[in-house]
Amino acid sequence: AKVLSVALVLLAGLLLALLIALVIRAVFNGLVRTTDFLQSLQQRTRAHLIGARPEADPEGLLGRTGASDVEASGLTFVHGRDDHDVATKMFECGWGTSFHFADRRRGETPLQSMARHEYFLAGRLGVNKGARVIECGCGVGGAARNIARFTGASVTGVTPNRFHVERGNFLSKREGAQHLVDLTHGDVMKLPFADGTFDAAYAIEFTCHAPNRVGAYAEIHRVLRPGGIFACYEWCLTDRYDHSSAHHREIREAIEAADGCV
């Protein structure tokens, strides 16, 4: 009986040691992934992709005002072109090439907050070099180029705006990112790709424009490989929204109008 007790104690000790080893391994793997992510973030910071982030302001327009500055940048307004073309150039003057919002933390510049916003999304995708990623609603590709540089993945951007495709691919080529980022004309309701083409997908403030969100998400799911991740930033109303409040309705309607949802 004494020998059996000793054997049971030893067995329990071995099982405990195995459990501890598994926990340590899990923690270590988590630390390695976190360290890799932070090192990549630090490299991008040193390369001024967060601080100055020149690719987000390709024409050096931030801080300028006046029509003459826009003309001098080469973003000339051509009479008779589609309204989206004009709006795009105005967005680039004010936003850079990433057409989305971001919460702004203490001490951040607007461009820094947008870069952090994109890096956080990139981290959620869990992709790295060699992966294929699709962005639905890519604009002129500012976020796509930033995320591609950050992760090393290849990003395919889809937009219904042909001018965005032309402008975005021009910017990618000029910035030496054409091997990582390619923008194409397409409809999120009928994506021009085979089933399971991509390892991950994301959208930033875009699916709210889809005529049918269920259909849009179904298409994104279709082009993802099994187990692929879809990450999304999107406008939504929370349970705290009170339709009887005139102030709440005013905020909602202003956002909808500014974002082109109405």
Summary of the structure (lengths in Angstrom):
residues: 262
radius of gyration: 23.4
end to end distance: 80.1
largest distance: 96.6
contacts: 757
relative contact order: 0.09
helix: 51%
strand: 13%
